[in-house]
Amino acid sequence: MRPISVSAYAKECWTAHQQQSAVVKIKEAYLRLRKTGLPDVSIVMPAYNEEENIVQTLYSICHNETGKAVEIVVVNNNSKDNTEALVKSMGVTCVLETKQGITAARNAGLAAAGGTYILNADADSIYPKDWVEEMTKPMDVDANVALVYGRFAFIPTGSTGRIVYFFYEYIADFMRFINKHKKDEAVNVYGFNSGYRRVQGVAVDGYDHPKGSNEDGWLAVKLREKGYGILYQVTNIKALVWTSDRRIQLDGGLWKAVFTRIKRVLFKQGVERNDL
């Protein structure tokens, strides 16, 4: 069952930047999450001009509850605002990637990461407290799981209400079902909610991909075709990520997104684009 309304925890995190003590709270929480020694998990997050969003996202990630040692690597992809200074003020690693683009940013994050597992995150999303545990669990228990990907729901920022997104998300779930069973499951993999083993990601040249494909889905294809195992969808509601609907708004609104998704499923073949 999908949530009809935005969860209380997501709402708390979404307004975290309004707290004067937010930076201090994140820094303290991250020290507990990071622990000592080598990390078990590296959360990699590309960022371009995310000063207005990244505090909320880091607040949610740093308050995860896990026994694993977790590092966060933010990749500043030539931000023109205060993103990098803000991230560093919270004690989080921030590396600069001067080559513009999501593929270069994700590759830079992979190169800087030291964890056994890589989890992908975006700077406009809210991650539940059990996200790290639920996303890494399938890879912990089954060596044949090469890549995990999760579910997400939209936080309304425009005129579209949450109840409308509730029904849209079920339509999108049906389209993903068709992708998985009739086309290619890799199309369902999104970069802000997926994970894999670092050494395997490096072995397949990270996020490099041919023209016309996208970096997240193509990484999934490469891991699978290399023989590292299957793709696994994490469906537990405790791993559901809340993400901003800003891309839908920028791309022309919800109904255009519905039309684009239906057209893609009906007429596209293979792994091409999986924009929201």
N, C-alpha and C positions, 0 to 999 in steps of 0.2 A: 504493500500500500504506500503510495506516495503522500507526502505531507500537503495538506490543503493550505496551511499557513506557514510562514517562516518560523523556524524553531526559536525558542527563547534564547538559546545559546548563540545562535547566529545573529539575532538582534543585538545581544550584548556585545559581540565582537564587532558588528557593523558600526556601532557607535563608540567604539573604544577610543578612537582618535579625539573624541570630545573631552576625554579625561586629561587633566593636566599631568597626572602621574602615569599616563599610558606608557611612555618610553621607559621609565624606571621599572614598571611592572613587567614589561616585556623582557628587559635586560635580566631581571631576577629570575623570571620563569625560564629563560633560555639557558641560564647557567645550570639550572636543575635538569633541563632536558638534555643538554650537551654532555653532562657528566664529565668523566676524565678518560684519557686514553683515546684509542682509535675509535671513530664512529662506526656504529652498525648500519646506520641509515644516513644518507645524504639527501636532503630535500633541496632540489635545484629550482630556482625561480628567476626567469628572465624579467627584466624590468626596463621599461622606457617611459620616462615621465610619469612615475607612479607615486609621487609624493602624497597625493590625496587619498590613495587607496592602500598603500603597503603597510601602514600601521595596523589597520584592521586585520589584514591577512596574517601578519607576523604574530599578532596577539592570539589569533586562533591556533596557529601552529605551535607556538611556544607553550600553550596550555594543554597540549596533548598529554595523555596519560599512558606511558609505556615504560617498560623496563629496559628498552634499548637506548643506547647512546645515539643521539641524533644531532647532526650538524646541519646548518642551513647555509646554502651558498646562493646569494643573490648576484645576478649578472647584470651590471649596469650597461645597457646597450646604447651608449651615447646620450643619456638623459640630459635635457637642458634645464631641469629643475633641481630640487634639493634631494632627490631620491638617494644618492649615494651617501651623502653626509648623514641623512636621517637613519639609514640602515646601519651605518657604522656606530652611530650614537647609541644604538640598542645592543651593541656587542656582537652583531651578526656580520659574518664575512661578506664582503662585496667586492667582486672582481670586475674589471672593466673589459668589455669587448668592443673594439672600435669598428669592426666590420658590422655594418647594419644588417639586421634581419634575424628572425627567430631561429633559423637553423644554426647560424654562427653563434648566437647567444646560448642555445642549448648545448652545443658542442663545447663551448668554453666552460660551461658549468660542469659538464661531465669530466672535462680534463682537470678541473680544480677539486672535484669531489674525492673523498677518501673512504666512503662507506662501502659496505658489502652490497647494499641495495641502494638504488637511486629511485627516489619518488619525485615526480614532476608536479610542480605547483605553479599557479599564476598569481599575480599581485592584485587581482580584483576578486578574489574568492575567499570563502570562509570554510575552514577545515574543522570537522568535529573532533571532539576529544579523543575518540578511538580510531581516528583515521590511520595513523601510523601502524597501529597494531593490526587492524583489519586488512590493510593493504599488503603488509608483509607476511601475514600468516599463511596464505596459500603457497608462497615461495619457501617458507620455513618448513612446511610439512610435505611438500612434493617437489622434488628436483626437476620434474618434467613440466613445471609451470615456468615458461620463459618470460612472460609479461602479464601483468595484471592491469586491469582498468576498471574504473568505478562509475557510479551513477552520479548525477548532479541534478539540482533544481535551481530555478531562477529566483533571484531577489529583484522585485520590481523597482526600477528607478524612474520610469516614465509614467505614462498614463495607463499602461496595461496593468490590470490588477492581477494579484496572485492566483485567483481562482481560474482566470483564463490560461495562465501558464500551467496550472495543474492539469488541465485537459490537453494542452499542447504537448506536455511532457509524455503523456500516455501515447499520443500519436507518434512522437519521436521514438518511444520504446518499441512500438510496433514496427517502425521502419528499421530499427536496429535488429529486430528479430529476423526480418527479411534479409538484411545484410548478412547476418551470421549463418543462416541456413540456406540461402539461395545465391549469395554473392561471395563476399569476403569479409570475415569478421574484423579484419584489420581496419576497415573503414570506421569502425565504432570506437577506435582508440583516440582519446583526447589528451593533449599534452598537459592539461592542468590537473589531471587525475589519473595517473598511470605510474607504473613502476616496473623495474627489472633489475637484474644483477649487473653491477658495474663492469666486471671483467668481461661479461658477454657483450655488453653494449660497446665497449672499447674494441672488442674483437671483430665487430661488424662495421667498424668505422662510424660509430655513433649515428648522428642524425642526417648524414649525407644522403641525398636522395635525387633521383632523376627529375628533370623538368616535367611539370604537370602533375607530380605527386605531392604529398605533404610529408613533413618530417616525422610526425608522430606515427601515422599509419605505416609509413615505409620502414621505420625502425622495427615495428612489430612483424612485418613481412620478413625482414632480414633475419631476425632472431628465430623465427619459425623455420625458415628455409635452411638456416645453418644447422638445424637439428637440435636446437636447445630446448624445444618443447612446445607446449600449446599456449594459446592465449586464454586468459581466465578472467571472467567478469565478476567483480566483487559486488554482490547485491545486498549485503547486510545494510539495513537502514542506518546503522551506527557509522557507516563510512560515507554516507551521502554528503556530497560537497554542495555548498550554496555558492552560486556565482552571479555576478552582476549581469543584467540583461543589456548592458551598454552596446555590445556588438550587434544585437538584434535591432536596437534603436538606430544605430549608425547605418545599418544595412537596409533600412527602409521599413522597419516595423515587423510585427509578428506575422501578419498574413503573407507578406512577401517571403518570410522565412519558411512558412508552411509550404508554400508553392514551390520554393527552391528545393526543399527537402524531398517532396514527393517526386519532382522531376528528376532529381538526382538518382533516387532509388529505382525509378522506372526505366531510365534511359542510360545511366552511366554504368560502365563496366570496370571492374577492378578497383584498385586503390588510387583514388584521385584526391578529391578534397573532402574534408569533413568539417567544414565551418559550421558554426551553430546556426 
